Amino acid sequence: MKKLRFTILSTFSFCICFSVFANTELDSLEHNQTNTIVPFVSLSVEQINGDNRTIIEKGFSAGITINNRVNLGVFSAWNSDDLSFESIGLPRQFKMKYIHGGVLTSYNHRISKSSTLNFGTRVGQGSVRLFNTNGEMGIVKQSVYIMHPDIGFEINPFNQIKVKFNVGYRMMSDLKLQGLVQGELAGFSYGVTVKIDLFKKPF
């Protein structure tokens, strides 16, 4: 049931983004605007407030912005701090690390010349690993699926550099690592992203 719900949410998110993209193309034609593609790279830091703990996550993404409206790209993210567990039904202390990646899409709604509202989502897959205190790998490993919708306020302090402050909620498939629960990695999030536009290419 939870996998079905996750699939439905992912499909719904994709349909919304596709609709936004189509509307953007129509708006561009109506106003006879020059179509542009802008490649970008970005770095992000987010805090995930789960049920039982707080997680600091770092991320990297790359993609293109179409007509200053639609962002399409790929991303990767990982926890920057070791998540320790003192009591999970095992005789030793363990730490957990994860990494996930996938596709991202978002829509920009310009408020002023230097500020924008951004509505987006990230959908992907990753893996979670448990390590013992000696750093041994491969003790326990599980694949997970995530979907992370968010909304952000983006400012443009420099010509090609943009800074976005965002809030969102990360959903993920169940964790079954020695009794760990889904809430360990899911929850409300907030963070900051620095986006660098590389160059503009008309098409």
Disulfide bonds with the S-S distance in Angstrom:
none
